[in-house]
């Protein structure tokens, strides 16, 4: 069976492995940002920088939702390919008698 690829954001084709690795890297970066911003007090920074950890946590919720939807998309695509292969095999069997 061929590798299953799904288009993310309508732009980039990912295999499931590539997608999971990308999401793991994004998660690791986000965790580092959250830990650093909770640990370091930035009194002179503007409001966005002082509250960046909340922005990152909010973004992580969105990433979690996106990951669930993309993994479902991979499952749907795999099922579609398997159904097509099954249909093709049954058609060949019918034609071959």
TIGUDO-232027 format. One record per residue: x, y, z of N, C-alpha, C in turn; residue number from 1; residue in three letters. Coordinates in Angstrom, 1 decimal. Example, Ala and Ser with C-alpha at 12.3 -4.5 7.8 and 13.67 -1.06 7.14 Angstrom:
# residues 2
+--------+--------+--------+--------+--------+--------+--------+--------+--------+-----+-----+
|    n_X |    n_Y |    n_Z |   ca_X |   ca_Y |   ca_Z |    c_X |    c_Y |    c_Z |   k |   r |
+--------+--------+--------+--------+--------+--------+--------+--------+--------+-----+-----+
|   13.2 |   -5.7 |    7.8 |   12.3 |   -4.5 |    7.8 |   13.2 |   -3.3 |    7.8 |   1 | ALA |
|   12.8 |   -2.2 |    7.1 |   13.7 |   -1.1 |    7.1 |   12.9 |    0.0 |    7.9 |   2 | SER |
+--------+--------+--------+--------+--------+--------+--------+--------+--------+-----+-----+
END
This chain:
# residues 97
+--------+--------+--------+--------+--------+--------+--------+--------+--------+-----+-----+
|    n_X |    n_Y |    n_Z |   ca_X |   ca_Y |   ca_Z |    c_X |    c_Y |    c_Z |   k |   r |
+--------+--------+--------+--------+--------+--------+--------+--------+--------+-----+-----+
|    0.8 |   -1.2 |    0.0 |    0.0 |    0.0 |    0.0 |    0.9 |    1.2 |    0.0 |   1 | UNK |
|    0.5 |    2.2 |   -0.8 |    1.2 |    3.5 |   -0.9 |    1.2 |    4.3 |    0.4 |   2 | UNK |
|    2.1 |    5.2 |    0.6 |    2.1 |    6.0 |    1.8 |    0.9 |    7.0 |    1.7 |   3 | UNK |
|    0.2 |    7.2 |    2.8 |   -1.0 |    8.0 |    2.8 |   -0.5 |    9.5 |    3.0 |   4 | UNK |
|   -0.9 |   10.4 |    2.1 |   -0.6 |   11.8 |    2.3 |   -1.8 |   12.6 |    2.4 |   5 | UNK |
|   -1.8 |   13.6 |    3.3 |   -2.9 |   14.5 |    3.5 |   -2.4 |   15.9 |    3.4 |   6 | UNK |
|   -3.2 |   16.7 |    2.8 |   -2.8 |   18.1 |    2.7 |   -3.2 |   18.9 |    3.9 |   7 | UNK |
|   -2.2 |   19.6 |    4.5 |   -2.5 |   20.4 |    5.7 |   -2.6 |   21.9 |    5.2 |   8 | UNK |
|   -3.6 |   22.6 |    5.7 |   -3.9 |   24.0 |    5.3 |   -4.1 |   24.2 |    3.8 |   9 | UNK |
|   -4.3 |   23.1 |    3.1 |   -4.5 |   23.2 |    1.7 |   -3.2 |   23.5 |    0.9 |  10 | UNK |
|   -2.0 |   23.4 |    1.7 |   -0.7 |   23.8 |    1.1 |    0.3 |   22.7 |    1.1 |  11 | UNK |
|    0.4 |   22.0 |    2.2 |    1.6 |   21.1 |    2.4 |    1.1 |   19.6 |    2.5 |  12 | UNK |
|    1.7 |   18.7 |    1.7 |    1.4 |   17.3 |    1.8 |    2.2 |   16.7 |    2.9 |  13 | UNK |
|    1.6 |   16.0 |    3.8 |    2.3 |   15.3 |    4.9 |    1.9 |   13.9 |    4.9 |  14 | UNK |
|    2.9 |   13.0 |    5.2 |    2.6 |   11.7 |    5.6 |    2.3 |   11.7 |    7.1 |  15 | UNK |
|    1.7 |   10.7 |    7.6 |    1.3 |   10.7 |    9.0 |    2.6 |   10.9 |    9.9 |  16 | UNK |
|    3.6 |   10.2 |    9.5 |    4.9 |   10.3 |   10.3 |    5.4 |   11.7 |   10.3 |  17 | UNK |
|    5.4 |   12.4 |    9.1 |    5.9 |   13.7 |    9.0 |    5.1 |   14.7 |    9.9 |  18 | UNK |
|    3.8 |   14.5 |    9.8 |    2.9 |   15.3 |   10.5 |    3.1 |   15.2 |   12.1 |  19 | UNK |
|    3.2 |   14.0 |   12.5 |    3.3 |   13.7 |   14.0 |    4.7 |   14.3 |   14.4 |  20 | UNK |
|    5.7 |   14.2 |   13.7 |    7.0 |   14.8 |   14.0 |    6.9 |   16.3 |   14.1 |  21 | UNK |
|    6.3 |   16.9 |   13.1 |    6.1 |   18.3 |   13.1 |    5.3 |   18.8 |   14.3 |  22 | UNK |
|    4.3 |   18.1 |   14.7 |    3.5 |   18.5 |   15.8 |    4.3 |   18.3 |   17.1 |  23 | UNK |
|    5.1 |   17.3 |   17.2 |    6.0 |   17.1 |   18.4 |    7.0 |   18.2 |   18.6 |  24 | UNK |
|    7.5 |   18.7 |   17.5 |    8.5 |   19.8 |   17.5 |    7.7 |   21.1 |   18.0 |  25 | UNK |
|    6.6 |   21.3 |   17.4 |    5.8 |   22.5 |   17.8 |    5.4 |   22.4 |   19.3 |  26 | UNK |
|    5.0 |   21.3 |   19.8 |    4.7 |   21.1 |   21.2 |    5.9 |   21.3 |   22.1 |  27 | UNK |
|    7.1 |   20.8 |   21.7 |    8.3 |   21.0 |   22.5 |    8.6 |   22.5 |   22.6 |  28 | UNK |
|    8.6 |   23.2 |   21.5 |    8.9 |   24.6 |   21.5 |    7.9 |   25.4 |   22.4 |  29 | UNK |
|    6.6 |   25.1 |   22.2 |    5.6 |   25.7 |   23.0 |    5.8 |   25.5 |   24.5 |  30 | UNK |
|    6.1 |   24.3 |   24.9 |    6.4 |   23.9 |   26.3 |    7.5 |   24.7 |   26.8 |  31 | UNK |
|    8.6 |   24.8 |   26.1 |    9.8 |   25.6 |   26.5 |    9.4 |   27.1 |   26.7 |  32 | UNK |
|    8.6 |   27.6 |   25.8 |    8.2 |   29.0 |   25.9 |    7.3 |   29.2 |   27.1 |  33 | UNK |
|    6.4 |   28.3 |   27.4 |    5.5 |   28.4 |   28.6 |    6.4 |   28.3 |   29.9 |  34 | UNK |
|    7.3 |   27.4 |   29.9 |    8.1 |   27.2 |   31.1 |    8.9 |   28.5 |   31.4 |  35 | UNK |
|    9.6 |   29.0 |   30.3 |   10.4 |   30.2 |   30.5 |    9.6 |   31.4 |   30.9 |  36 | UNK |
|    8.5 |   31.6 |   30.3 |    7.7 |   32.8 |   30.6 |    7.0 |   32.7 |   32.0 |  37 | UNK |
|    6.7 |   31.5 |   32.5 |    6.2 |   31.4 |   33.8 |    7.4 |   31.6 |   34.8 |  38 | UNK |
|    8.6 |   31.2 |   34.5 |    9.7 |   31.2 |   35.4 |   10.4 |   32.6 |   35.4 |  39 | UNK |
|   10.3 |   33.4 |   34.4 |   11.0 |   34.7 |   34.3 |    9.9 |   35.8 |   34.4 |  40 | UNK |
|   10.2 |   36.7 |   35.3 |    9.3 |   37.9 |   35.5 |    9.9 |   39.0 |   34.6 |  41 | UNK |
|    9.0 |   39.6 |   33.8 |    9.4 |   40.6 |   32.8 |    8.6 |   41.9 |   33.1 |  42 | UNK |
|    9.0 |   42.6 |   34.2 |    8.3 |   43.8 |   34.6 |    8.3 |   44.9 |   33.5 |  43 | UNK |
|    9.3 |   45.1 |   32.8 |    9.4 |   46.2 |   31.8 |    8.8 |   45.8 |   30.5 |  44 | UNK |
|    8.5 |   44.6 |   30.3 |    8.0 |   44.2 |   29.0 |    6.5 |   44.7 |   28.8 |  45 | UNK |
|    6.1 |   44.7 |   27.5 |    4.8 |   45.1 |   27.2 |    3.8 |   44.0 |   27.6 |  46 | UNK |
|    2.5 |   44.3 |   27.5 |    1.5 |   43.4 |   28.0 |    1.5 |   42.1 |   27.2 |  47 | UNK |
|    1.8 |   42.1 |   25.9 |    1.8 |   40.9 |   25.1 |    2.9 |   39.9 |   25.6 |  48 | UNK |
|    4.1 |   40.5 |   25.8 |    5.2 |   39.7 |   26.2 |    5.0 |   39.1 |   27.7 |  49 | UNK |
|    4.4 |   40.0 |   28.5 |    4.2 |   39.5 |   29.9 |    3.1 |   38.4 |   30.0 |  50 | UNK |
|    2.2 |   38.3 |   29.0 |    1.2 |   37.3 |   29.0 |    1.3 |   36.3 |   27.9 |  51 | UNK |
|    2.5 |   36.2 |   27.3 |    2.8 |   35.3 |   26.2 |    2.4 |   33.8 |   26.6 |  52 | UNK |
|    2.6 |   33.4 |   27.8 |    2.3 |   32.1 |   28.2 |    0.9 |   31.7 |   28.0 |  53 | UNK |
|    0.0 |   32.7 |   28.3 |   -1.5 |   32.5 |   28.0 |   -1.7 |   32.3 |   26.5 |  54 | UNK |
|   -1.1 |   33.2 |   25.7 |   -1.2 |   33.1 |   24.3 |   -0.8 |   31.7 |   23.8 |  55 | UNK |
|    0.4 |   31.3 |   24.3 |    0.9 |   30.0 |   23.9 |    0.0 |   28.8 |   24.3 |  56 | UNK |
|   -0.5 |   28.9 |   25.5 |   -1.5 |   27.9 |   26.0 |   -2.7 |   27.8 |   25.2 |  57 | UNK |
|   -3.3 |   29.0 |   24.8 |   -4.4 |   29.1 |   24.0 |   -4.1 |   28.5 |   22.6 |  58 | UNK |
|   -3.0 |   28.8 |   22.1 |   -2.6 |   28.2 |   20.8 |   -2.4 |   26.7 |   20.9 |  59 | UNK |
|   -1.9 |   26.2 |   22.0 |   -1.8 |   24.7 |   22.2 |   -3.2 |   24.0 |   22.1 |  60 | UNK |
|   -4.2 |   24.7 |   22.7 |   -5.6 |   24.1 |   22.6 |   -6.0 |   24.0 |   21.1 |  61 | UNK |
|   -5.7 |   25.0 |   20.3 |   -6.0 |   25.0 |   18.9 |   -5.2 |   23.9 |   18.2 |  62 | UNK |
|   -3.9 |   23.8 |   18.6 |   -3.1 |   22.7 |   17.9 |   -3.6 |   21.3 |   18.3 |  63 | UNK |
|   -4.1 |   21.2 |   19.5 |   -4.7 |   19.9 |   19.9 |   -5.9 |   19.5 |   19.0 |  64 | UNK |
|   -6.8 |   20.5 |   18.8 |   -7.9 |   20.3 |   18.0 |   -7.5 |   20.0 |   16.6 |  65 | UNK |
|   -6.6 |   20.8 |   16.1 |   -6.1 |   20.5 |   14.7 |   -5.5 |   19.1 |   14.6 |  66 | UNK |
|   -4.7 |   18.7 |   15.5 |   -4.1 |   17.4 |   15.5 |   -5.2 |   16.3 |   15.4 |  67 | UNK |
|   -6.2 |   16.4 |   16.3 |   -7.3 |   15.4 |   16.3 |   -7.9 |   15.4 |   14.9 |  68 | UNK |
|   -8.2 |   16.5 |   14.3 |   -8.9 |   16.6 |   13.0 |   -8.0 |   16.0 |   11.9 |  69 | UNK |
|   -6.7 |   16.3 |   12.0 |   -5.8 |   15.8 |   10.9 |   -5.6 |   14.3 |   11.1 |  70 | UNK |
|   -5.5 |   13.8 |   12.3 |   -5.3 |   12.3 |   12.4 |   -6.6 |   11.6 |   12.0 |  71 | UNK |
|   -7.8 |   12.2 |   12.2 |   -9.0 |   11.7 |   11.6 |   -9.0 |   11.7 |   10.1 |  72 | UNK |
|   -8.4 |   12.8 |    9.5 |   -8.3 |   12.9 |    8.1 |   -7.4 |   11.7 |    7.5 |  73 | UNK |
|   -6.3 |   11.5 |    8.3 |   -5.4 |   10.4 |    7.8 |   -6.2 |    9.0 |    7.9 |  74 | UNK |
|   -7.0 |    8.8 |    8.9 |   -7.7 |    7.6 |    9.0 |   -8.8 |    7.5 |    7.9 |  75 | UNK |
|   -9.4 |    8.6 |    7.6 |  -10.5 |    8.6 |    6.6 |   -9.8 |    8.3 |    5.2 |  76 | UNK |
|   -8.6 |    8.9 |    5.0 |   -7.9 |    8.7 |    3.7 |   -7.5 |    7.2 |    3.6 |  77 | UNK |
|   -7.0 |    6.6 |    4.7 |   -6.6 |    5.2 |    4.7 |   -7.8 |    4.3 |    4.4 |  78 | UNK |
|   -8.9 |    4.6 |    5.0 |  -10.1 |    3.8 |    4.8 |  -10.5 |    3.9 |    3.3 |  79 | UNK |
|  -10.5 |    5.1 |    2.8 |  -10.8 |    5.3 |    1.4 |  -10.0 |    4.5 |    0.4 |  80 | UNK |
|   -8.7 |    4.5 |    0.7 |   -7.7 |    3.8 |   -0.2 |   -8.0 |    2.3 |    0.0 |  81 | UNK |
|   -8.2 |    1.8 |    1.2 |   -8.5 |    0.4 |    1.4 |   -9.8 |   -0.1 |    0.7 |  82 | UNK |
|  -10.8 |    0.8 |    0.7 |  -12.1 |    0.5 |    0.1 |  -11.9 |    0.4 |   -1.4 |  83 | UNK |
|  -11.1 |    1.4 |   -2.0 |  -10.8 |    1.4 |   -3.4 |  -10.1 |    0.1 |   -3.8 |  84 | UNK |
|   -9.1 |   -0.3 |   -3.0 |   -8.3 |   -1.5 |   -3.4 |   -9.2 |   -2.7 |   -3.3 |  85 | UNK |
|  -10.1 |   -2.8 |   -2.3 |  -11.0 |   -3.9 |   -2.2 |  -11.9 |   -4.0 |   -3.4 |  86 | UNK |
|  -12.4 |   -2.8 |   -3.8 |  -13.4 |   -2.7 |   -4.9 |  -12.6 |   -3.1 |   -6.2 |  87 | UNK |
|  -11.4 |   -2.7 |   -6.4 |  -10.6 |   -3.0 |   -7.6 |  -10.4 |   -4.5 |   -7.6 |  88 | UNK |
|  -10.0 |   -5.1 |   -6.5 |   -9.8 |   -6.6 |   -6.5 |  -11.0 |   -7.4 |   -6.8 |  89 | UNK |
|  -12.2 |   -6.9 |   -6.3 |  -13.4 |   -7.7 |   -6.5 |  -13.8 |   -7.5 |   -8.0 |  90 | UNK |
|  -13.6 |   -6.3 |   -8.6 |  -13.9 |   -6.2 |  -10.0 |  -13.0 |   -7.0 |  -10.9 |  91 | UNK |
|  -11.7 |   -7.2 |  -10.5 |  -10.8 |   -8.1 |  -11.3 |  -11.2 |   -9.5 |  -11.2 |  92 | UNK |
|  -11.7 |   -9.9 |  -10.0 |  -12.1 |  -11.3 |   -9.8 |  -13.4 |  -11.6 |  -10.6 |  93 | UNK |
|  -14.3 |  -10.6 |  -10.7 |  -15.5 |  -10.7 |  -11.5 |  -15.1 |  -10.9 |  -13.0 |  94 | UNK |
|  -14.2 |  -10.0 |  -13.5 |  -13.8 |  -10.0 |  -14.9 |  -13.0 |  -11.3 |  -15.2 |  95 | UNK |
|  -12.3 |  -11.8 |  -14.3 |  -11.5 |  -13.1 |  -14.5 |  -12.4 |  -14.3 |  -14.4 |  96 | UNK |
|  -13.5 |  -14.2 |  -13.9 |  -14.5 |  -15.3 |  -13.8 |  -14.3 |  -16.1 |  -12.6 |  97 | UNK |
+--------+--------+--------+--------+--------+--------+--------+--------+--------+-----+-----+
END
